[in-house]
Amino acid sequence: NRINKYTLGKNTQGLANYLKKQFPGETIKLAIAHDCRHNSKEFAKLVADVATANDIQTYLFSDLRPTPELSFSVKHLECHAGIVLTASHNPPEYNGYKVYWQDGGQLVPPQDAGVIEEINTLQYQDVNFHAKKELLTYIDKEVDEAYINTVIKKVDFQVAQEAKDNLKIVFTSLHGTSITILPEVLKRAGYSKVQLVKEQETPDGDFPTVQSPNPEEPAALKMAIDLANKTQADVVMGTDPDSDRIGIAVRDEDGKLVLLNGNQAMAIKTYFLLDQLKKKNKTKGNEFVASTIVSTPLIRKIADHFNVKYMEGLTGFKWIAKMVKDHPELQFIGGGEESFGYMVGDFVRDKDAISAALLIAEIAATQKAKNSNLLAYLN
């Protein structure tokens, strides 16, 4: 009942069997990523071996990458499914296995039940571990470039370069995967004054500098806030180990750094996105934003203010991704939930701390140029 060669192998064999039944006659393609946790890289290769043993063309990231990049890669590489080895922001002793469908979203009905049914029919001796090397392709820079370029293109609000140059950001990856992507995204987007918390930038599954690598907890961002106070930075950003959640600290009217909760951050992002659409006359009447039943009702009110459709689902981003898939006639603008996750547009179908971080930078730079800040914008 623990995560090991046989449990992972059985899961992957069941997924392979299900994919072959769902897409008969097609060359099945699968993307795989992993985070910074103990054995994640080895587990990812093991999963890839079972996939290729079952005649699946497999794309495996050569090293750790953010979970949202895996979601992006499923669509970018036109895969039928994706897998990421991660336990998100949980303690060091944990690891996990998340499966994505061909739209880039996590499994939802009926696929989730179908895969579980296939897994439950198997015995461990049914797992094929005999890898076919010719079916394995390692991926890294090419997909990185596509993801980075898409994030910058989708989260570009023509903020003046002077405003970007005046914004001071402190960023911590909390020993996780965002260090591989986010500093480069901010740099290419024009944000030059980004300071990293050096003690936390090296990926490490022990997360040695924090009790918990969860940016929802104030203690996780203490080192970043201390650095920001030392350097008089405007904004603090901290991502969890697999880079799907982001914690944010901003200055109040007295200049003190305060943490935004997930609902506050979501409200700021959603209002800004819809306000930008309105100002640029880009609304077509088919836009929608989304959230979950455990999140603030303020998102619905913001949507009503801009005459934009609002959708609400159960807890979990897989339900927001399902809304996007189920309504191709609508344009998804953004959405999130109170647990520090947000999704900008539909190029990623899961919460994405990378695009959310760039969005916060764009809003913060815009507000500072007006002698204001994010907290004042919220109020």
C-alpha positions in Angstrom: 0.0 0.0 0.0 3.0 2.3 -0.3 4.4 4.0 -3.3 7.0 1.7 -4.9 8.0 -0.2 -8.0 5.0 -2.5 -7.9 2.2 0.0 -7.0 3.4 2.5 -9.6 3.9 -0.3 -12.1 0.4 -1.6 -11.6 -1.1 1.9 -11.8 0.7 2.6 -15.1 -0.1 -0.8 -16.5 -3.8 -0.1 -15.8 -3.6 3.3 -17.4 -1.9 1.8 -20.4 -4.6 -0.8 -20.8 -7.3 1.9 -20.5 -5.6 4.2 -23.1 -5.4 1.4 -25.6 -9.1 0.6 -25.2 -10.1 4.3 -25.5 -7.9 5.0 -28.5 -7.8 1.8 -30.6 -5.5 1.9 -33.6 -3.8 5.1 -32.5 -0.2 5.5 -31.5 -0.6 6.3 -27.8 1.5 9.2 -26.5 2.3 9.9 -22.8 4.1 12.8 -21.1 5.8 12.3 -17.7 7.3 14.8 -15.2 8.5 14.7 -11.6 9.2 17.1 -8.7 12.1 17.4 -6.2 11.0 14.7 -3.8 13.0 11.7 -2.8 13.0 9.0 -5.6 10.7 11.1 -7.8 13.2 11.0 -10.7 13.7 7.2 -10.3 10.0 6.7 -10.0 9.3 8.8 -13.2 11.8 6.6 -15.2 10.1 3.4 -13.8 6.7 4.7 -14.9 8.2 5.5 -18.3 9.6 2.0 -18.6 6.2 0.4 -18.0 4.7 2.8 -20.5 7.2 2.0 -23.3 6.9 -1.7 -22.5 3.2 -1.3 -23.4 4.1 0.3 -26.8 3.4 3.8 -25.7 5.4 6.7 -27.1 6.7 8.3 -24.0 8.1 11.8 -23.4 10.0 12.1 -20.1 11.3 15.3 -18.7 15.1 14.9 -18.2 14.9 16.6 -14.8 12.4 18.1 -12.3 9.8 20.5 -13.7 6.7 22.3 -12.4 3.5 20.4 -12.5 1.8 23.1 -14.7 4.4 22.6 -17.3 3.4 18.9 -17.4 -0.2 19.9 -18.0 1.0 22.3 -20.8 3.2 19.6 -22.3 0.3 17.1 -22.7 -1.5 19.5 -25.1 1.7 20.9 -26.6 3.0 17.4 -27.6 -0.6 16.2 -28.4 -0.4 13.4 -25.9 -3.3 11.2 -24.8 -2.4 11.5 -21.1 0.2 12.7 -18.7 1.7 11.7 -15.3 3.5 13.7 -12.7 5.3 12.2 -9.7 4.7 14.7 -6.9 3.2 15.1 -3.4 2.7 18.9 -3.9 3.2 20.7 -0.6 3.0 17.7 1.7 5.8 16.7 4.2 9.1 15.2 2.9 8.1 11.6 3.5 5.3 11.7 1.0 5.2 11.2 -2.7 2.4 10.8 -5.2 1.2 10.0 -8.7 -1.2 12.3 -10.6 -2.7 11.5 -14.0 -3.8 14.0 -16.6 -6.1 13.4 -19.7 -5.5 14.6 -23.2 -7.0 18.1 -22.5 -4.2 18.7 -19.9 -6.6 18.5 -17.0 -6.5 15.9 -14.2 -8.7 12.8 -14.6 -12.4 13.4 -14.0 -15.4 11.1 -14.6 -15.7 8.9 -16.5 -12.0 8.4 -17.2 -11.0 8.3 -13.5 -13.3 5.4 -12.7 -12.3 3.6 -16.0 -8.6 3.7 -15.1 -9.2 2.6 -11.5 -11.3 -0.3 -12.8 -8.5 -1.4 -15.1 -6.0 -1.2 -12.2 -8.1 -3.3 -10.0 -8.3 -6.1 -12.5 -4.6 -6.5 -12.4 -2.2 -8.6 -10.3 1.3 -7.4 -9.8 2.7 -10.2 -12.1 0.6 -8.6 -14.9 2.8 -5.5 -15.0 5.2 -5.4 -18.0 8.5 -3.8 -16.9 10.4 -4.7 -20.1 11.1 -1.2 -21.4 11.5 -0.5 -25.1 14.1 2.2 -25.2 13.3 3.3 -28.8 9.9 4.5 -27.6 11.3 6.9 -24.9 12.1 10.5 -25.7 13.7 12.8 -23.2 12.3 16.4 -23.2 13.5 19.6 -21.7 14.6 22.8 -23.3 12.3 22.7 -26.3 9.2 22.3 -24.2 10.6 24.8 -21.6 10.9 27.4 -24.4 7.3 26.7 -25.6 5.9 27.0 -22.1 7.9 30.1 -21.1 7.0 31.9 -24.4 3.3 31.0 -23.9 3.2 32.2 -20.3 4.8 35.6 -21.3 2.5 36.0 -24.3 -0.7 35.2 -22.4 0.3 37.3 -19.3 1.4 40.4 -21.1 -0.5 43.6 -20.3 1.8 46.1 -21.9 3.2 47.4 -18.6 5.7 50.1 -19.2 9.3 49.0 -18.9 10.0 51.8 -16.4 7.3 50.4 -14.2 8.8 46.9 -14.4 12.2 48.3 -13.6 10.9 50.0 -10.5 9.3 46.9 -9.0 11.4 44.9 -6.5 10.5 41.3 -6.1 11.7 38.7 -3.7 11.1 35.1 -4.8 11.5 31.7 -3.1 11.0 28.3 -4.7 11.0 26.6 -1.2 13.5 24.1 -2.5 11.0 23.1 -5.3 10.6 23.0 -9.1 9.8 26.6 -9.9 13.5 27.5 -9.8 13.8 25.8 -13.2 11.4 28.2 -14.9 10.1 31.2 -12.9 13.3 33.3 -12.7 13.7 33.0 -16.5 10.0 33.9 -17.0 10.3 37.1 -14.9 13.6 38.0 -16.6 12.3 37.7 -20.1 9.1 39.5 -19.2 11.2 42.5 -18.2 11.5 42.2 -14.4 15.1 42.7 -13.6 14.9 43.4 -9.9 14.2 39.9 -8.7 16.1 38.6 -5.7 16.1 34.9 -4.9 16.3 33.5 -1.4 19.6 31.7 -1.9 19.2 29.3 1.0 16.0 27.9 -0.5 16.8 27.9 -4.3 18.4 24.4 -4.4 15.9 21.7 -5.0 15.8 19.4 -2.0 13.2 16.9 -1.0 13.9 17.3 2.7 12.9 21.0 2.5 15.5 21.7 5.2 14.8 25.4 5.9 11.0 25.1 6.6 8.8 23.0 8.7 6.4 22.7 5.8 6.9 23.8 2.2 3.4 25.1 2.0 3.1 28.8 1.0 -0.3 28.9 2.6 1.5 28.8 6.0 3.2 32.2 6.9 6.2 30.4 8.4 7.1 29.1 5.0 7.7 32.6 3.6 9.6 33.9 6.7 13.0 33.9 5.0 11.6 35.6 1.9 9.9 38.3 4.0 13.1 38.9 6.0 15.0 39.4 2.8 12.3 41.7 1.5 12.4 43.8 4.6 16.2 44.0 4.3 16.1 45.1 0.7 12.8 47.1 0.8 11.2 44.9 -1.9 7.6 45.6 -2.9 6.4 42.0 -3.3 7.2 38.6 -2.0 6.4 35.4 -4.0 6.8 31.8 -2.8 5.8 28.7 -4.6 5.2 25.2 -3.3 7.4 22.3 -4.4 5.6 21.4 -7.6 4.8 25.0 -8.4 1.1 25.0 -8.6 0.4 27.2 -5.6 1.8 30.6 -4.8 2.0 32.6 -1.6 2.1 36.4 -1.9 3.1 39.2 0.6 2.6 42.8 -0.2 3.1 46.1 1.6 0.2 47.8 3.4 -0.3 51.6 3.8 2.2 51.7 6.6 4.8 49.9 4.5 4.6 46.6 6.4 4.6 43.3 4.5 1.4 41.4 5.0 0.4 38.0 3.5 -2.5 37.8 1.1 -4.8 34.9 1.7 -5.9 32.8 -1.3 -9.3 34.5 -1.7 -7.7 38.0 -1.6 -5.1 37.0 -4.2 -7.7 35.4 -6.4 -9.9 38.5 -6.3 -7.1 40.8 -7.3 -6.1 38.6 -10.3 -9.7 38.1 -11.5 -10.6 41.8 -11.2 -7.5 42.8 -13.0 -8.0 40.3 -15.9 -11.6 41.4 -16.4 -10.8 45.1 -16.1 -8.1 44.7 -18.7 -10.5 43.0 -21.1 -13.0 45.8 -20.6 -10.5 48.6 -21.1 -9.2 47.1 -24.3 -12.7 46.4 -25.6 -11.8 42.7 -26.1 -15.0 41.2 -24.6 -17.1 39.1 -27.0 -19.8 38.1 -24.6 -18.7 34.5 -24.2 -16.1 35.0 -21.5 -16.3 33.2 -18.1 -14.4 33.0 -14.8 -14.6 30.1 -12.3 -14.1 29.2 -8.7 -15.1 26.5 -6.2 -17.7 26.1 -3.6 -15.2 26.6 -0.7 -13.9 29.9 -2.1 -15.1 33.5 -1.6 -18.4 34.6 -3.2 -16.6 37.8 -4.2 -15.5 36.2 -7.5 -19.1 35.9 -8.5 -19.7 39.5 -7.6 -16.6 40.6 -9.7 -17.9 38.6 -12.6 -21.4 40.2 -12.3 -19.8 43.7 -12.1 -18.2 43.0 -15.5 -21.2 41.2 -17.0 -19.2 38.0 -17.4 -20.4 34.5 -16.8 -19.4 32.8 -13.5 -19.1 29.1 -13.0 -18.7 27.3 -9.7 -17.5 23.7 -9.1 -16.5 21.3 -6.4 -13.1 21.7 -4.6 -10.2 21.0 -6.9 -8.8 22.4 -10.1 -9.8 19.3 -12.1 -13.4 20.6 -12.0 -12.4 24.0 -13.3 -10.4 22.3 -16.1 -13.5 20.2 -16.9 -15.6 23.4 -17.2 -13.1 24.6 -19.9 -13.3 21.3 -21.7 -17.1 21.0 -21.5 -17.7 24.5 -22.8 -15.5 25.1 -25.9 -18.0 27.8 -27.0 -16.8 29.9 -24.1 -13.6 31.7 -23.4 -12.0 31.0 -20.0 -10.4 34.1 -18.6 -9.2 32.9 -15.2 -10.1 31.2 -12.0 -8.9 29.8 -8.8 -9.7 28.6 -5.3 -8.9 29.7 -1.8 -6.0 27.3 -1.4 -3.6 29.6 -3.2 -4.1 28.2 -6.7 -4.9 30.2 -9.9 -5.2 29.5 -13.6 -4.7 32.2 -16.2 -6.4 31.3 -19.5 -6.6 27.8 -20.8 -3.1 27.0 -22.1 -2.5 25.1 -18.8 -5.4 23.1 -17.4 -4.4 23.1 -13.7 -3.4 25.7 -11.1 -0.2 27.4 -12.3 2.1 29.3 -9.9 4.3 30.4 -12.9 1.7 32.3 -14.8 0.1 33.5 -11.5 3.4 34.9 -10.4 3.9 36.9 -13.6 0.3 38.2 -13.4 1.0 39.4 -9.8 4.1 41.2 -11.1 2.2 42.9 -13.8 -0.5 44.1 -11.4 2.0 45.2 -8.8 4.1 47.1 -11.3 1.0 48.8 -12.6 -0.1 49.8 -9.2 3.3 51.0 -8.0 3.5 53.3 -11.1 0.3 54.9 -9.8 1.9 55.3 -6.3 -0.4 52.5 -5.1 0.0 48.8 -4.2 -1.8 45.5 -4.4 -3.5 45.9 -1.0 -4.9 49.2 -2.0 -6.0 47.7 -5.3 -7.8 45.0 -3.4 -9.6 47.5 -1.1 
